[in-house]
Amino acid sequence: MDIDSEDTRMINGNVSHWWQQIGGVPEPRPQLPGDLQADVAIVGAGYTGLWSAYYLKRAKPELRVVVVEQRHAGYGASGRNGGWLTHDITGGREQYVESHGRDAAERFQRAMNETVDEVIRVAQAEGIDADIKKGGEFNVAYTPAQEKRLRASAAADAKWKYADVQVLEAAEAMAKINVTNTLAATWHPHAARIQPAKLARGLARACERAGVEIYEGTRVVEIAPHKLHTTHGTVTADFIVRATEGFTANLKGLHRLWLPMNSSLIATEPLAAEVWDELNWSQGEVLGDFAHVYMYAQRTADDRIAIGGRGVPYKYGSKTDTDGRTPLVTVSTLREILNRFFPATTGATIDHVWSGVLGVPRDWSATVGLDRATGIAWGGGYVGTGVTSTNLAGRTIADLILGNDTEITGLPWVGHRVRKWEPEPLRWIATKGLYAAYGMADRAEAAGRATTSPIAHIADVITGRSH
């Protein structure tokens, strides 16, 4: 156990609070026993890989489906995220209107709404107790500039069939979640709180019950057509699924495909009943805001607040972390946000801090697809929407591999390709500059600027980020 001076009880790293809560790192599964032949070989036992395996075996039980994981199932973002099962489309719906038409973008949103319920359905069917509580997504504005963005966003959402967003004025919003200085908030019903590691663990077990083989402690060093070259042998398969998300940069030839972005969380001690009485936060809502460097939070099943943000967003050379150890400056930043939102938490102990990486494409838009010439399928680039997007990706990958022409295989993210990130030091400069600019914009708005800072608009244009 790693102890830091910020709090004598605080655990730093050790993968995540979610894993610690259920007993720590699970007992390791066997390593790949050597060369083998499969029908489908999947790289990565996170949500994307596990959902792909699950739906493949459900549809065609006779398939030999093999999952190869360098650490343990749920080690990456799947076991470290903020627990937001929500309908957000990475990069927004609007990006697909010009390329695919408005109807396609509407169908994508409807599919994401339905995917929230599909995850809940499978968890129930498979007996996975992942602390799921469907309370919707609540986003708050607490500066005038944020309020303008909130109202503009809500007005844009109102033009879409399946956005289902409501605007809550200050009093109504604070009666739902009592965030200090709330000016307005939005809420939609298509979101739930989950415990990420419980979902990852339960999904891995459900896959194994269906006959999926999961090999851990085995690193894939290169993905080739119909082959995985690993530290423990070669897997040959008709189809390969690359489900490596934030760790994609570690694979040969893919260093610049997706940028590994760091995100960090803290978890408080369990808070007293009188604190929750003041906060009004009781329906399982996931909580975010309209800042540029946004936060995300949930009330956990055991009455903690888990709150996250970008922290130190990028490590030079696309380096990825190992066990989630986090700089204390990030702890201080997240604690400040927590206490500013909820002054009643000022004396609360921080029990755990951890970080993880997520995959960021150059255009900030997720993608799923299959190259039939090489047999290589992929899913990823979720930029924070992965708890839901991975399920839709897994179902889509299964349909593509099985040759099923379904409604989801025609969604506009299928087959989406994007240029690679610039070589270093350009991508480090771009990423550092992006978050420095957004931080400056947030500080200006907190100091009284009534409209969105032009610095933020410039950062959006330079980085290609849909914000």
TAMOMO-V916625 format. One record per helix or strand of 2 or more residues. SS is the DSSP state (h for helix, s for strand). FROM is the first residue (numbers start at 0). LEN is the number of residues. If there is no record, write none. Layout:
SS:FROM:LEN
SS:FROM:LEN
This chain:
s:2:2
s:6:6
h:16:5
s:35:8
h:46:13
s:64:4
h:76:3
s:83:3
h:94:6
h:101:24
s:136:5
h:143:14
s:165:4
h:169:7
s:183:5
s:190:3
h:195:14
s:212:3
s:219:5
s:226:4
s:232:10
h:244:6
s:258:10
h:272:7
s:285:4
s:295:4
s:304:5
h:315:3
h:327:14
h:342:3
s:349:11
s:366:5
s:375:5
h:385:17
h:407:3
h:425:21
h:453:10
